[in-house]
């Protein structure tokens, strides 16, 4: 994924190709399909498959950084997106998460590393990195592969600039989050 609706890739002969799309949405939709195709062509997926949709700006996040995230999660069914099982896109609250705290599934922790503020990423998470054999009763069947589209709305970096009391603060934090999904064109589709 490149700025201005471009994507670049290498073919099997290591020849570099670029594609320019007419809109940001078309570029993202194509990129999502490429990620799904990568998953479907993998004989065994034993790690998180991630694909940037928008790169974002600033420094990439690491363990210990605090994030506010908008997300939608689908079950992966019949080689593609199944039903949505969780989303905060049309809700007033963003998900607050400290990377590395173990409060979310392992696949999220792994798949979000390196994301930047304003970045969007597509994650395909195999069962071992999600809810495994137990699933989530009534929401996620056992041994389910999950797909998430995540967007980092705010970032508070741990290692940005040390304050006098030894605590770290981020000068990049915006003064107020914008939890209204429609304000930036983020939609559940």
Secondary structure as UniProt FT lines:
FT   TURN            3..5
FT   STRAND          6..10
FT   TURN            12..13
FT   STRAND          16..20
FT   HELIX           24..41
FT   STRAND          49..54
FT   TURN            63..64
FT   STRAND          66..77
FT   TURN            78..79
FT   STRAND          80..87
FT   TURN            89..90
FT   STRAND          95..98
FT   TURN            99..100
FT   HELIX           106..111
FT   TURN            112..114
FT   STRAND          120..125
FT   HELIX           127..129
FT   TURN            130..134
FT   TURN            137..139
FT   TURN            142..143
FT   STRAND          146..156
FT   STRAND          161..162
FT   TURN            164..165
FT   STRAND          168..169
FT   TURN            171..172
FT   HELIX           181..184
//
